[in-house]
């Protein structure tokens, strides 16, 4: 006795044939090309859904940068100002007053902050934030989010008892 559904099979045109329900091509009447097309559309739909969820997650703060979050939630210190350097300019030559401010804070055991912006070789801006804490620790936050050729993230470095603020750097 034959079981299954009567359908027109692709390979036997014009003839009625009994096929078992385990054969999806025969039972649904779909061609292989149609099934491939549906599978491709299904994969694209899944990729679009993943991309949309990533955007939603990013908007909800799931993909935030922890170093940036740390910078934004900091306790602000007294400001030593802002320095904008042009291509090839050096901090020691262009920011004398600001460096003196940081040295004064270091000597007196106070806290202070300084923002410096300088261009990469390609001209993209890098922003560095120097924080001298009351414990004589120098913290350096670097914002590379506008540098096309970097990881486009924030980074952090610190050193204890900096000896030479003219260079304003810590080993990273």
N, C-alpha and C positions, 0 to 999 in steps of 0.2 A: 504494500500500500504506500502510495506517495504522500508525503507530508510537505507543508510549506505553502507558499503563496503563488498564485499564477501571475507571472510577469512576462513581458517581452524581453528576452535576453539580447544584449548588444551583439553577441557573436552569432546569433541565430535569428536573423531578421525575419519578421513576419510570422514567426511560429510561436505558439504558446508553449511554455515550458514550466515544469514544476521545479522550483529550487528551494533548498532549505533556508531557514532564516539566518544561518551562519554566514551567508554570502551577501555582504552589504551592497555590492554593486548590483547584484541581481534583484535583491528585494527592494531597493530604493529606486532603481532605475537610473541612478546617476552614473555618468561616464567617469572614467579615470581622470580625464582632464578637468572635469568639473570638481572632483574631489580634491585634486591638487590645488586648484584655484581657491577653494574654500579653506584649505589648510593654510595657504599663504596669507589669505586675509585674516585668518585666526591668529597667526603668528604676528602679523602687523598690529592687530588690535591689542595683543598682549604687550607688545613693545610700547605702543602709545600709552597704554594704561600704566606701565612701569614709569615712563617718562613723566606722566601727569602726577603720579604719586610722589615722585622725586621733587617736582616743583612745589607741590603742596607741603611736603615735609620741610623743604627749604624755607617756605613762607612761615611755617610754624616754629622756626628756630631749631629744628632738629639737626640741621647741617651747619649751624653756626660755628665760628672759629673760636675755640676756647681762649686763645691768647687775646683776641680782640675783646671778648667778653670780660676777661680779667682787666684789660686796660679801661674799658668803659665803666666798670664797677669800682674802680679804685677810689681811694680818698685823695682828693686833689691837694697838691702841695703848692706853696707860693711859686709864682712863675718867674723864670729868668728870661722869658721872652720867646720869640720865634726867629729862626734864621732860615732864609731861603738862599741856597747856594746855586750859582750858575755852573754850567759845565766847566770843569777844571778848577773851580775855586776850592780853597781849603778852609776847613772850620777854624783852624788856629788864626788865620789871617782875617777872616770875614766876621768872626763872632767873638772878638776880644772882650767886649762888655759882658756878654752872656756867659763866657767861660769864667770871668772874674766873679760873677754872681754865684756860679756853682762852687768855685773854690772857697768863697766866703761862707757858703752854707756848710761845706765840708769842715772847714776850720772851726766853725761855731757849733757844730753838732746839730744843725737845723736841716730841714728838708727843703728841696727845691725841684723844679721841673724845667726842662728846656725842650722845645720842639725844633727839629731841623729837617728841612726838605732839600733834597738834592736830586739831580737827574741821573739816570743810568746812561751808559754809553749811547743807547738808542734814543734817549731823551724822555723816557718814562719817569714819572716822579716816584721817589722812595721817601717815606716819612719815618723819621726816627724820633722817639720820645725818650729823653734821658730823665731819670728820676733818682735823686739823691735822697735816701731815707735818713731819718734821725739816727739810725744805727750805723751810719757811714757805709751803706751798701749802695752801689750804683746799679740801677736796673735800666736795661735798654730794650724798649719795645720797638720793633721794626714792622712797618706796614708796607708790604709789597703787593698789595691788591691791584694796583694800577700798572704794575710792571708786566708787560705782555710776555716776557721771556723768563719769568720766574714761576714759582709754584703758586703765586697769587694768594699768599696767606700771610698771616702775622707770625712773627717769631719773637722770642724772648731770650735775653741773656742777662746775667748778673755777675757782679764781682764784689768781694768784700774789701773794704779799705783801699779804694783806688788811689794810686800814688801819683798819677799824672793825668789831670783832667783835660789838658790841652788836646790829647788824642781822643778822649771820651770814648773808650771802647773797653769791652770785656772779652776775654776768650770765650768763644761760643762753642 
